[in-house]
């Protein structure tokens, strides 16, 4: 066992135990079920039964496949669950096992005669896990509401039933009758607004010092230690809570879900239809004053009390908490309070003006408090939803959110996920502010660079909304430099003053030279561009940073980010294809050529990115074939430089294939013989260099697909400028001879040389009939139709067969 990890042995044993349970076969499971059945039939259900049920739960839960238990065992589990005198621990285990088996046809559970609320909640959890095949959800709702209606103040606690009520309301909101809805509305009002403000009595231990004259409990406290003078909320503190205080906490936890499900039609409900037309008018402002709540219908009264509750929470969140745990609770309650207020304002616009002043003050406070930034997300959602109705510009909130938050808190994984989810959920609400979101993509990419594995799928869904013609080029640069951004963010954290919640990183990675470069004024401009918060409209060449940050290329976080980039690039180009902009297509094609040999050298990153870039270059050419003619100068520079060979086979092969396919008057009338000759000479020199140079670190072994692509493209160009045919024929003959050379075989494998030799022979045979070669190698656009390839009697297959027979006849392979 590794002495550096004291928990390693425990985790290892747990893992072995789970694996063992997964491997249990049917016969062994059957024997174990018989043992469990015997234990459950005993009158005294002791520790042996508890241990056996624990093991059975592990068996049924440690596999994704359903385990079939003996019917006798299943029946006994149900019987034990429903026994009034059964210990609670056993009931919990029985319910857990039955839930793991759901859905199960052999269940015969019923909640009709169960009085104990905790037992009823366990049975309900099993029945609700079955789905609604036998109207379990409806029946369960009726039973719970019946208990709720008949419950006396001194009766059993309703706390276990509130989660069941919330689940029933979410699964089948339409099944609740008006009387049931009104009943729960009234109960929620009582629990939210009229809970006791005195602490509960401590449970007596029964010791010698327990006397009836014990000190009476005091009032509940605020988070800052002051006595709570207003009504009880979830943010009130105390040593012991009473039953109604616990119900208050649970009622708030289910309040938002209940408001949504009990009024699914939202702002179009009958009690708000007439007022919705008055939104924004003077009469609406006057009607915003609270009515006498006792005279309101139950649903409106619940909304009124929910509004008061949320206002009190917002006031309590402004108090300075004495403990960190209470401060975290304040932030969580503040988020929920704003979300509930948003629901209330959507359902009844009369709340909007009463809420607005409160949330404006809250926004001013939160914008200056970095610790409460998570509460800004629901606040921004509120202003996006209602800002237009009350003439409030939500752009200021969005600007603050998108520029500062990712730059300062990118290392918080929870905030990162919530932030990106907020962007996705609110895309329909951004409206004219969508430009703010698009221009802020460099900030959002900081979340992605630092948390790439869990956020990759989220950004794949978000990217189509971020891409437009104005930001596409800059965004592609940013995606290609994403691993470099991860390394820069790491340095930013390491060089910043000690923060309260700094993330963990690889302590074994020594980066003194990188830190010095990060602080060096000479490179400040490049680092500032890489770490910018908004789109700048320009693209900096970051090759110097790639070299400076090379010691961090093997960092685990950088490697993880690099692995996500190909997927993100695919999503980016899928979005770009929706933009029909020829100028943008040309820009992106040139960018792909430029960035081929300008990537951060993370292990395996360059090859995976080249595969994506090469396929996308071909897609761009297919969408806009004139690109080859329009960007002839840049393409000539690419194939004429040695970077093409050094950067790998995929991109060079795609460029060479695109030249051979689209450098033709068939695709662009501007194509000239002079252009064809220039490309021919450049490709001829490249092929000579690829085949004659000995492999080295600078010029690695040239893959056969590059050689065959070059030979094929040269032949295509010669068929369009027939003066070049003798040069190509001579070169192809040399290539065929070279492929047979023992010296070449020692460098290249026999299979690769065989492919080169075969292609050279095919192309030589085709060039013996120039007119047929031109027809085959430069077909008209019509030939691309499927019928030319499926029908044996159409032109292209017939031409290929004819030239083959004629060449074979000329070579004397067939009798004349």
C-alpha positions, 0 to 999 in steps of 0.5 A: 500500500502506498504510504502517501495515500492512507485512503488508497487501501480503502478505495481499493477494497471498495472497488474490489467489492463492487467488481465482485458484486458485478460478477455475481452470476444468476445461481449465486444470486438465487442462493443469496436471495433465499438467505435474505428471504429466510432472514426477513421471515424471522420475527426479530430482524436484527443486524444480520438482516441489515447486513444482508440487505446492504449486500443485496442493494450493492448487488442490484445497484453495481450493474447497469443491467436489471437484476431479477430477484426471486418473487418470494424475496421481492414479496418479503421486501415489500412486506417488510417495507410496509410493516408498522413495527419494522425498524427504519433502517430496514425500511430504507434498505428495502425501499432502496432495493425496490427502487433499483429494480424499477420498473418491476411488474411483480410489485404489489405495493399500496399506500392506501392504508399507511398512516406513518408519514415517513413510511408513506414517503418510502413507499411513494418513492418506490411507486413513483419510480415505476412510472405511471403505468397503473396511475401510480402518480395520480393515486399517490397524489390523492393519498398524500393530499388526503393525509395532508387534509386530515392531519391534526396539529398534534399528528405526525410530521408532514416533512417526509411528504413534501418531497413526494408532493413536489415530485407528484406536481412535477410528474403530473401537474394536470391531475391535481384538483382545484381543491387539492391545489388550494389546500396546498397553497393554504398550507404553504402560506402558513408554513412560509409566513407564520412559523414560530420565531422561538427556538425549539426545545432541546431533546432531553437526554434523560440524564440526572440534570434533566429537569422540567424547570430547564431554561425556556428556548430563546428567539431565533437569530439572524446570521449576524447574531442579531435577534430576528424581529421579523418572521422566520425564514431559512436564513434564521439561525438557532440551536434547535428548530421546531416542526413548523420551522422545518416545514418552513425550510422545506416549503421554500425549497419546493416553492418555485417548482410548485408555483410553476406546476400549479400555474403551468400557463404562467402569465396567461392565468385567468387572474392575471389576464386583465392586468397583463394588458396594463403592464407599463401603464400608470394603472399598473403602477397603482395596482402594484400596491399589495391588497389585503392578503386575507381577501385574496384567493389561495393561489394569489395569497401564496404569491403574495406571501412568497413575494414577502418571503423573498424580499426578507431573504434579500434583506437578510442576505445583506447581513454580514454572516459570522460563519462561512457556512452561513455566508454560503447559505446566504448566496444560495438563498439569494439565487433562489429568491431571485428565481422565485421573484422572476416566476412571480413577475411572469405569472402576475405583472403586478409584482414587477414594479414592486420587485424592480427597485429591490433588484436594482439595489441588489444589482448595485451591491452584487456588482461590487462583490466578487464573492456573490457573482453567482447571484448575478446570473439569475439577476441578469436573467430577470432583467433580460426577461423583464427589462423591456417591459419596465424600460430597464436596459439589461446591457449594463448587467450583461457587460459586467457579467461577460467581461469581469466574471470569466476573467476573474473566476474562470477557475471555479468549475461550478460557476463555469458550468452555471455561466455557460448554461445561463448563456445557453438558456437565455439565448432567446432573451438576449435579442439585440444584446446578442452582440454583447455575447458574441463580442465576449467570446474571448472571456467565455473561452477562458471557462472553456480553456480551464474546464475543457472536459466537462464544458466541451459539449456545452460549448459545442451547443453554444458555438453556433450562436457565437459565430458571425461574419464579424468574429469568425476569423478571430474566433478560429484563431482563439480556438487554435490557441486554446491550449496556449490560453490554458497555459497563460491562465495557469501563469496568471493564477500563479503570479497573482496575489494569494486568492481565497480559493485558488485551484490545485495544479501540478506542483511538480511542474517547474515554470520559473522561465515561463513566469519570468516571461509572463512578467516581462514587459517585452511580451506583455502585449502578446499576453494581454491579447491572449487574455483579452476579455472582448473581441478586438477585431484583430489577430496577433501572431502568437508564435513567440508565446508558443515557444515561451510556454513550451515547458508547460505543453505537457501539463495535464490541463493543457493536454486535456484542453488540446484534446477538446479542440478538434471537436470544437473546430468541427462545431465551429465550421458547422456553424460557419457553413451556415454563413454564405459569405464568399469573402469570409470563406476566402479569409478562413481558407487562408487562415488554415494555410497560415496556421498549419505550421503555427500551433502550440506544440502539445503532444499529439495536438498538431496531428489531430488539428491538421486532420480537421483543418485539411478536411475543412479546407476541402469543404471550403473549396467545395463550397466556393471552387473559385477560391483556388483561382482567387487565392492562387498567389497564397496557394503557390506560396504554400506549396512552394515553401518547405512548410507544407512538407514539414507540417504533415501529409493531411493539409498538403494532400488536401491543398494539392488535391484542391488545386488539381480539382478546381484549377480549371476553366470549368470552375472559373473562367478567370483560370489561365494557362499561365496560372496552370503552368505556374502551379505545375512548376511549383508542384513539380519542384515539390514532388522532386524535393519530396522524392529526392531528399533523404529523410531527416528531422527537417524533412521527414519521410514523405507519405505515399498519399502526398506523392500520389496526390502530387502525381495525379494533380500534375497529370490533371494540370497537363491534361488542361495544358497539353504542352506539359504532357511530355514533361509529366510523362517523363516524370511519371516514368522516372517515378515508376523507375524510382519506386522499383529502385532498391535504394528507395525500398530501403527508405520506404516500405514495399507497400507504399512504393507499390501504391506509387508505382501503380498510380504512376502506371495508371496515369502514364497509360491515361496520358497516351490519349490526351483527349480521353485524359482531359475528359477523365481527369477534368470532367464537366460539372455534369459528370459529377451527377450520379448517373455517370457512375452508376450506368455502364453505358454512359460516357465516363465508364465507357471512356475508361474501359475504351482507353484501357483496352486500347492501351493494352492492345498497344502494349501487345497484351491482347491479340489484334 
